[in-house]
Amino acid sequence: MRYVFVREYNPAYDIYLFEYFRGGGLGVDGELTIERARRRRRELEKKSSLTSEEKLFCDYVSVWNQHPESRPSLYYLFNKIPANSGDLSVGRLAELESQFEHGGGRLLFSVEDVVAELVFFYKKRLKDTLQGEIRAGARGRQLARFFISDEVDRLPDSRVHGLEKVEEAIQRTAREVVVWLERVSPSGIRKDIEHVIEEHSNSPPHMRRTRYLDGCEHKSEYLRLAVNRDVRDNSVSTFLSPVRGYGAVEEYYEEVLFPRYYVLESEEARNRPLTS
């Protein structure tokens, strides 16, 4: 496998976070609720100083408060564990995975895993939801949240054509988006993963500098690849995500429901074709 992927949101991060919290004397486990977490944080805030475990626990609860129905199993919190901090490393993540049997603490994902998750996102999370909205008579912004920027830009100007024409265009575009989503296939997603990664890898120097970052973006029909390089330490972060759907998931749940991946290249597989 040339490339492996790390989810931005992954419930397995809680395994590692809770182990770290317990190591600092915090009695948390898989049964932790938001109510218990809030009470524990209030108790900690009364202390004059906090340990590193207690500080991270407070950060965890703060993020959890933004969407109480789902724990904040996010990579950036996992990466705050001192032993895990720093640049992503395939070797380090694989070592952590090996500590758990039956894949319970899985951190690395294959191309096939990502393809399956993205197809599910497009087909179930977006297509089924959009079709339900259309059948329910949704209008305007309720439907436009499923559009990409090019589709929004093509809508007529209400000041020139009137609101009725705009609504007609929104309804028509929503039906076209359903057709687009119906065409999504595993082979198409896999082809696009190969395309955006290889386009970046094989292009001449093309990243644009903004203060401390060099950055670029590559888009295909289904995917977006964003690459950032910090010029201060030459560290590179590569993110893969769908081109559509960020605004279509429930507010405050973007980090949980919108699939986003860090892309890592295995050292031993450099310069080989992308394979499973």
C-alpha positions as CSV (number, residue, x, y, z in Angstrom):
1,M,0.0,0.0,0.0
2,R,1.5,3.3,-1.0
3,Y,-0.9,5.5,0.9
4,V,-2.7,5.1,4.2
5,F,-5.3,7.4,5.7
6,V,-6.1,8.7,9.2
7,R,-9.6,9.9,10.0
8,E,-10.0,13.3,11.5
9,Y,-13.0,11.9,13.5
10,N,-12.5,8.4,14.8
11,P,-14.2,6.9,18.0
12,A,-11.1,4.8,18.5
13,Y,-9.3,8.0,19.7
14,D,-11.3,7.8,22.9
15,I,-9.6,4.5,23.8
16,Y,-6.2,6.3,23.8
17,L,-7.5,9.5,25.4
18,F,-9.3,7.7,28.2
19,E,-6.3,5.6,28.9
20,Y,-4.2,8.8,29.2
21,F,-6.8,10.3,31.5
22,R,-6.8,7.3,33.7
23,G,-3.1,7.4,33.9
24,G,-3.5,10.9,35.4
25,G,-5.9,9.7,38.1
26,L,-9.1,10.6,36.3
27,G,-11.6,7.8,36.6
28,V,-13.2,7.7,33.1
29,D,-14.3,4.8,31.0
30,G,-16.5,4.0,28.0
31,E,-19.6,4.8,30.0
32,L,-18.7,8.4,30.5
33,T,-21.6,10.8,29.8
34,I,-21.5,14.5,29.1
35,E,-23.2,15.2,32.4
36,R,-20.6,13.3,34.4
37,A,-17.8,14.9,32.3
38,R,-19.2,18.4,33.0
39,R,-19.3,17.7,36.8
40,R,-15.8,16.4,36.8
41,R,-14.6,19.5,34.9
42,R,-16.3,21.8,37.3
43,E,-14.4,20.0,40.1
44,L,-11.1,20.4,38.3
45,E,-11.6,24.1,37.7
46,K,-11.6,24.7,41.4
47,K,-8.0,23.5,41.7
48,S,-5.2,26.1,41.7
49,S,-3.2,24.1,39.1
50,L,-3.9,21.2,36.7
51,T,-1.8,18.3,35.5
52,S,-1.4,17.8,31.8
53,E,-4.0,15.0,31.9
54,E,-6.5,17.3,33.6
55,K,-5.9,20.1,31.2
56,L,-6.5,17.8,28.2
57,F,-9.6,16.4,29.9
58,C,-11.0,20.0,30.3
59,D,-10.3,20.7,26.6
60,Y,-12.1,17.4,25.7
61,V,-15.2,18.4,27.6
62,S,-15.1,21.9,26.1
63,V,-15.2,20.5,22.6
64,W,-17.9,17.9,23.7
65,N,-20.1,20.8,24.8
66,Q,-20.4,22.0,21.2
67,H,-22.2,18.8,20.2
68,P,-23.3,16.9,23.4
69,E,-24.8,13.9,21.6
70,S,-21.5,12.8,20.2
71,R,-18.1,12.5,21.9
72,P,-15.3,14.7,20.4
73,S,-13.2,11.8,19.1
74,L,-11.0,14.0,17.1
75,Y,-7.5,13.6,15.9
76,Y,-6.2,17.0,17.2
77,L,-7.3,16.0,20.8
78,F,-5.7,12.6,20.4
79,N,-2.5,14.4,19.1
80,K,-2.4,16.4,22.4
81,I,-1.4,13.2,24.3
82,P,2.3,13.9,24.8
83,A,3.4,10.5,23.5
84,N,1.4,11.0,20.3
85,S,2.2,14.7,19.6
86,G,4.0,15.9,16.5
87,D,3.9,15.0,12.9
88,L,1.8,12.0,11.8
89,S,3.9,8.8,11.6
90,V,2.7,5.6,10.0
91,G,5.1,3.6,12.1
92,R,4.0,5.3,15.4
93,L,0.3,4.8,14.6
94,A,0.8,1.2,13.6
95,E,2.7,0.6,16.9
96,L,-0.3,2.0,18.8
97,E,-2.7,-0.1,16.9
98,S,-0.8,-3.3,17.7
99,Q,-1.5,-2.8,21.4
100,F,-5.2,-3.7,20.8
101,E,-6.6,-7.0,19.6
102,H,-9.3,-7.4,16.9
103,G,-8.8,-3.8,15.6
104,G,-10.5,-2.1,18.5
105,G,-8.0,0.8,18.4
106,R,-7.7,1.1,14.7
107,L,-6.0,4.3,13.5
108,L,-4.8,3.5,9.9
109,F,-7.2,3.0,7.0
110,S,-6.7,1.6,3.5
111,V,-7.9,3.1,0.2
112,E,-10.7,0.6,0.2
113,D,-11.8,1.7,3.6
114,V,-11.9,5.3,2.5
115,V,-13.8,4.5,-0.8
116,A,-16.5,2.6,1.2
117,E,-16.9,5.5,3.7
118,L,-17.1,8.1,1.0
119,V,-19.7,6.2,-1.1
120,F,-21.8,5.8,2.1
121,F,-21.5,9.5,2.8
122,Y,-22.6,10.5,-0.8
123,K,-25.3,7.8,-1.2
124,K,-26.8,7.7,2.3
125,R,-25.9,10.9,4.1
126,L,-26.4,13.2,1.1
127,K,-28.6,11.5,-1.6
128,D,-31.2,10.0,0.7
129,T,-31.4,13.1,2.8
130,L,-31.7,15.4,-0.3
131,Q,-34.4,13.2,-1.8
132,G,-36.3,13.4,1.4
133,E,-36.0,17.2,1.5
134,I,-37.3,17.4,-2.1
135,R,-40.3,15.1,-1.3
136,A,-41.1,17.2,1.8
137,G,-41.3,20.4,-0.3
138,A,-38.1,22.0,0.9
139,R,-37.1,25.3,-0.7
140,G,-34.3,27.8,-1.1
141,R,-31.4,27.5,1.3
142,Q,-32.6,24.2,2.6
143,L,-31.8,22.7,-0.7
144,A,-28.9,24.9,-1.7
145,R,-26.8,23.6,1.2
146,F,-26.3,20.5,-0.9
147,F,-24.8,22.5,-3.8
148,I,-21.2,23.2,-4.5
149,S,-20.0,26.7,-5.2
150,D,-20.2,26.5,-9.0
151,E,-23.8,25.4,-8.8
152,V,-24.6,28.3,-6.4
153,D,-22.8,30.7,-8.8
154,R,-25.0,29.6,-11.7
155,L,-28.2,30.5,-9.9
156,P,-29.9,33.6,-11.4
157,D,-29.6,36.9,-9.7
158,S,-32.8,37.5,-7.7
159,R,-32.5,41.3,-8.3
160,V,-32.6,40.7,-12.0
161,H,-34.9,37.7,-12.5
162,G,-37.0,37.7,-9.3
163,L,-37.3,35.2,-6.5
164,E,-39.6,32.9,-8.4
165,K,-37.0,32.2,-11.1
166,V,-34.4,31.7,-8.5
167,E,-36.5,29.1,-6.7
168,E,-37.2,27.3,-10.0
169,A,-33.4,27.1,-10.6
170,I,-32.8,25.8,-7.1
171,Q,-35.4,23.1,-7.5
172,R,-34.0,22.1,-10.9
173,T,-30.4,22.1,-9.5
174,A,-31.4,20.0,-6.5
175,R,-32.8,17.3,-8.9
176,E,-29.6,17.4,-10.9
177,V,-27.6,16.9,-7.7
178,V,-29.6,13.8,-6.9
179,V,-28.7,12.4,-10.4
180,W,-25.1,13.3,-9.7
181,L,-25.2,11.5,-6.4
182,E,-26.8,8.4,-8.0
183,R,-23.8,8.2,-10.3
184,V,-21.3,8.0,-7.5
185,S,-19.5,4.6,-7.6
186,P,-16.6,2.9,-5.7
187,S,-14.6,2.8,-8.9
188,G,-15.2,6.6,-9.5
189,I,-14.1,7.5,-6.0
190,R,-11.0,5.3,-6.1
191,K,-10.0,6.8,-9.5
192,D,-10.4,10.3,-8.0
193,I,-8.3,9.5,-5.0
194,E,-5.5,8.4,-7.4
195,H,-6.0,11.4,-9.6
196,V,-5.8,14.2,-6.9
197,I,-2.9,12.6,-5.1
198,E,-0.9,12.0,-8.3
199,E,-1.8,15.4,-9.7
200,H,-0.2,17.0,-6.6
201,S,2.8,14.6,-6.6
202,N,3.6,14.9,-10.3
203,S,3.0,18.7,-10.7
204,P,6.0,21.1,-10.9
205,P,6.3,23.5,-7.9
206,H,2.9,25.0,-7.6
207,M,2.1,25.7,-3.9
208,R,1.3,29.3,-3.0
209,R,2.8,31.0,0.0
210,T,0.7,32.8,2.6
211,R,2.9,34.0,5.5
212,Y,4.2,30.7,7.1
213,L,2.4,28.3,4.9
214,D,2.7,27.0,1.4
215,G,-0.6,25.6,0.2
216,C,-2.4,24.1,-2.8
217,E,-5.7,22.5,-3.6
218,H,-6.6,19.8,-6.1
219,K,-10.2,19.0,-7.1
220,S,-11.7,16.2,-9.0
221,E,-15.4,15.3,-9.6
222,Y,-15.8,13.8,-6.2
223,L,-12.9,14.8,-4.0
224,R,-10.8,17.7,-2.8
225,L,-7.1,17.4,-1.7
226,A,-5.6,20.2,0.3
227,V,-1.9,20.3,1.1
228,N,-0.2,22.7,3.5
229,R,3.5,22.9,4.3
230,D,4.8,24.9,7.2
231,V,7.9,26.7,6.0
232,R,9.3,27.0,9.5
233,D,9.8,23.3,10.0
234,N,8.9,21.9,6.5
235,S,6.1,19.8,8.0
236,V,3.4,18.8,5.5
237,S,-0.2,18.1,6.1
238,T,-2.4,16.6,3.4
239,F,-6.2,16.4,3.7
240,L,-8.7,14.5,1.6
241,S,-12.4,15.3,1.7
242,P,-15.6,15.2,-0.4
243,V,-16.2,18.2,-2.7
244,R,-19.8,18.4,-1.6
245,G,-21.8,18.1,1.6
246,Y,-20.0,20.1,4.4
247,G,-22.9,22.5,4.8
248,A,-25.5,19.7,4.4
249,V,-24.8,17.9,7.7
250,E,-26.3,19.1,10.9
251,E,-24.8,22.3,12.4
252,Y,-22.0,21.7,14.9
253,Y,-21.7,18.1,13.6
254,E,-19.4,18.9,10.7
255,E,-16.4,17.4,12.3
256,V,-18.3,14.2,13.2
257,L,-20.4,13.6,10.1
258,F,-18.3,15.1,7.3
259,P,-15.5,12.6,6.4
260,R,-12.0,14.1,6.3
261,Y,-8.7,12.2,6.2
262,Y,-5.1,12.9,6.6
263,V,-3.1,11.3,3.8
264,L,0.1,9.5,4.7
265,E,2.6,7.8,2.4
266,S,4.4,4.7,3.6
267,E,8.1,5.1,3.6
268,E,8.7,1.7,2.1
269,A,6.3,2.3,-0.8
270,R,7.4,5.6,-2.2
271,N,7.3,6.0,-6.0
272,R,5.1,2.9,-6.5
273,P,1.6,3.1,-8.1
274,L,-1.3,3.5,-5.7
275,T,-2.6,0.1,-4.8
276,S,-4.6,-1.5,-2.1
